[in-house]
Amino acid sequence: MSLRLLQDQRVGELNVEQKKLTNAMKDEVKRLLKIVNELLNLSKIESGGEVYKYQEVSVEELIDAAVTPMLLQFEQNKIKFCLNVEKGISKLKLDVNKIAWVIINLLNNAVRYSKMEGEIIFKVCRENNFIKFSIKDNGVGIKPEYIDKIFQKFVQVDKPNQVSQYKGVGLGLAIAKEFIEAHKGEIHVSSEYGKGSEFVFKVPVRN
């Protein structure tokens, strides 16, 4: 019997406990799919089989592709999301799917490591010959001992009990770094434990 069939209640109305169980099962399926996709991405990168499809795109189109899938999560977690985009940024030439994936991954992390009713600030601006993207949250932050290795494969940051206990495999940021560096860009993080984190990445302007 499919999970969707249960959730649609086509086999009868579910009680409260059954609804909780099906929601938990749905979350677990999403988690496993994310892990599988990350492992596939990593395998392509390490084998040299990752293909980059560069195209011209406006910053607005890129942000729309990345932020729209996150809106429901912001609402469910009562996150205050602030978007600040500098006007007049020229079009970029990049792989939209790869860079949108990076932004979604960083926004997902910001939600996961924030408490309910937290705040996420997403800024985009031009800095010399680069476009700078920064995602800042007021969540739990990152312990100093993790800062230098957070972009390494299979590194997972400890989380306090008051935030989401979602468990990944520690590949998202490593893949994000590979995607950004393939665009001749750079990515880094700054954080104060207990007060939040800011992830910043830059990609070059290509006229």
C-alpha positions as CSV (number, residue, x, y, z in Angstrom):
1,M,0.0,0.0,0.0
2,S,1.5,3.3,-1.0
3,L,2.3,6.1,1.4
4,R,0.4,8.6,-0.9
5,L,-2.7,6.3,-0.8
6,L,-2.6,6.4,3.0
7,Q,-2.1,10.2,3.1
8,D,-4.9,10.8,0.7
9,Q,-7.1,8.7,3.0
10,R,-8.5,6.7,0.1
11,V,-8.4,3.7,2.3
12,G,-10.2,5.3,5.2
13,E,-9.7,8.2,7.5
14,L,-6.5,8.1,9.6
15,N,-6.5,8.8,13.3
16,V,-4.0,11.2,14.9
17,E,-1.3,8.6,15.6
18,Q,-1.6,7.2,12.1
19,K,-1.2,10.7,10.6
20,K,1.9,11.3,12.7
21,L,3.3,8.0,11.5
22,T,2.6,8.7,7.8
23,N,4.2,12.2,8.1
24,A,7.2,10.6,9.7
25,M,7.5,8.1,7.0
26,K,7.2,10.8,4.3
27,D,10.0,12.8,6.0
28,E,12.2,9.7,6.1
29,V,11.6,9.0,2.4
30,K,12.6,12.6,1.6
31,R,15.7,12.2,3.7
32,L,16.7,8.9,2.0
33,L,16.1,10.4,-1.4
34,K,18.3,13.4,-0.5
35,I,21.1,11.1,0.6
36,V,20.9,9.0,-2.6
37,N,21.0,12.2,-4.8
38,E,24.0,13.5,-2.8
39,L,25.8,10.2,-3.3
40,L,25.1,10.2,-7.0
41,N,26.3,13.8,-7.3
42,L,29.5,12.9,-5.4
43,S,30.1,9.8,-7.6
44,K,29.8,11.9,-10.7
45,I,32.1,14.6,-9.4
46,E,34.8,12.1,-8.3
47,S,34.6,10.2,-11.6
48,G,34.9,13.4,-13.6
49,G,31.5,12.6,-15.1
50,E,29.7,15.7,-13.9
51,V,28.4,17.8,-16.8
52,Y,28.0,21.5,-16.5
53,K,25.5,23.3,-18.8
54,Y,26.3,27.0,-18.8
55,Q,23.6,29.4,-19.9
56,E,22.9,33.1,-19.5
57,V,20.5,33.9,-16.7
58,S,19.5,36.9,-14.6
59,V,20.0,36.9,-10.9
60,E,16.2,37.2,-10.5
61,E,15.6,34.0,-12.5
62,L,18.3,32.1,-10.5
63,I,16.9,33.2,-7.1
64,D,13.4,32.3,-8.2
65,A,14.5,28.8,-9.1
66,A,16.2,28.4,-5.7
67,V,13.8,30.2,-3.3
68,T,10.4,29.1,-4.6
69,P,10.9,25.4,-3.5
70,M,11.8,26.7,0.0
71,L,8.8,28.8,0.7
72,L,6.7,26.0,2.2
73,Q,9.6,25.1,4.6
74,F,9.8,28.8,5.7
75,E,6.1,28.8,6.4
76,Q,6.0,25.5,8.2
77,N,8.9,26.6,10.5
78,K,7.6,30.1,10.9
79,I,10.9,31.5,9.5
80,K,11.1,35.2,8.7
81,F,12.8,35.2,5.3
82,C,14.4,38.5,4.1
83,L,15.7,38.8,0.5
84,N,17.9,41.7,-0.5
85,V,19.1,41.9,-4.1
86,E,21.2,44.7,-5.5
87,K,19.6,46.3,-8.5
88,G,21.3,46.4,-11.9
89,I,23.3,43.2,-11.7
90,S,24.2,41.9,-15.1
91,K,23.3,38.5,-16.4
92,L,25.4,35.6,-15.3
93,K,26.7,32.6,-17.3
94,L,26.5,29.5,-15.2
95,D,24.8,26.2,-14.7
96,V,21.5,27.2,-13.2
97,N,20.6,23.8,-11.8
98,K,24.0,23.5,-10.0
99,I,24.0,27.0,-8.4
100,A,20.3,26.8,-7.5
101,W,21.1,23.4,-5.8
102,V,23.8,25.2,-3.8
103,I,21.5,27.9,-2.7
104,I,18.7,25.4,-1.8
105,N,21.2,23.4,0.2
106,L,22.4,26.4,2.2
107,L,18.8,27.6,2.8
108,N,17.9,24.0,3.9
109,N,20.8,24.0,6.4
110,A,19.8,27.5,7.7
111,V,16.2,26.2,8.4
112,R,17.5,22.9,10.0
113,Y,19.8,24.7,12.3
114,S,17.4,27.4,13.3
115,K,14.8,27.4,16.0
116,M,11.1,27.9,15.2
117,E,10.4,31.6,14.3
118,G,14.0,32.2,13.4
119,E,15.3,34.6,10.7
120,I,17.1,34.0,7.5
121,I,18.6,36.8,5.5
122,F,19.6,36.2,1.8
123,K,21.6,39.0,0.2
124,V,23.0,39.2,-3.4
125,C,25.3,42.0,-4.6
126,R,28.2,42.7,-7.0
127,E,31.7,42.7,-5.5
128,N,34.4,43.7,-8.0
129,N,34.2,41.0,-10.7
130,F,32.1,38.6,-8.7
131,I,28.5,38.2,-7.7
132,K,28.3,37.6,-3.9
133,F,25.6,35.5,-2.4
134,S,25.2,35.4,1.4
135,I,22.8,33.4,3.5
136,K,22.7,34.4,7.2
137,D,20.7,32.8,10.0
138,N,20.3,33.5,13.7
139,G,20.3,29.8,14.6
140,V,22.5,27.7,16.8
141,G,25.7,28.4,15.0
142,I,28.7,26.2,14.4
143,K,31.3,25.2,17.0
144,P,34.8,26.5,16.3
145,E,36.3,23.0,15.8
146,Y,34.0,22.4,12.8
147,I,34.6,25.6,10.9
148,D,37.8,24.5,9.1
149,K,36.5,21.1,8.1
150,I,32.8,21.8,7.4
151,F,33.2,21.6,3.6
152,Q,34.9,18.2,3.9
153,K,33.0,15.0,2.9
154,F,31.0,13.2,5.6
155,V,31.4,15.9,8.2
156,Q,28.3,16.4,10.3
157,V,27.8,19.2,12.9
158,D,26.3,18.3,16.3
159,K,22.9,19.9,16.8
160,P,21.3,20.8,20.1
161,N,18.0,19.2,21.0
162,Q,15.9,22.3,20.3
163,V,16.5,22.2,16.5
164,S,15.6,19.7,13.8
165,Q,17.1,16.3,14.3
166,Y,17.3,15.5,10.6
167,K,20.3,13.3,9.9
168,G,22.2,13.5,6.6
169,V,25.5,12.0,5.7
170,G,27.6,15.2,5.5
171,L,27.9,15.6,1.8
172,G,25.8,18.7,0.9
173,L,28.5,21.3,1.7
174,A,31.2,19.2,0.1
175,I,29.2,19.0,-3.1
176,A,28.3,22.7,-2.9
177,K,32.1,23.6,-2.7
178,E,32.8,21.4,-5.8
179,F,30.0,23.1,-7.8
180,I,31.2,26.6,-6.8
181,E,34.8,25.9,-7.5
182,A,33.9,24.4,-10.9
183,H,32.5,27.9,-11.7
184,K,35.8,29.4,-10.6
185,G,34.2,30.8,-7.5
186,E,34.8,30.4,-3.8
187,I,32.7,29.6,-0.7
188,H,33.3,30.1,3.0
189,V,31.5,30.3,6.3
190,S,31.7,32.5,9.4
191,S,29.8,31.6,12.6
192,E,29.4,32.4,16.3
193,Y,28.3,29.4,18.2
194,G,24.9,30.1,19.8
195,K,24.1,33.1,17.6
196,G,24.1,31.9,14.0
197,S,26.1,31.4,10.8
198,E,26.7,33.1,7.5
199,F,27.6,31.2,4.4
200,V,29.0,33.3,1.5
201,F,29.8,32.2,-2.0
202,K,31.0,34.2,-5.0
203,V,30.9,33.4,-8.7
204,P,32.6,35.5,-11.4
205,V,30.7,37.8,-13.7
206,R,31.0,36.6,-17.2
207,N,30.0,39.1,-19.8
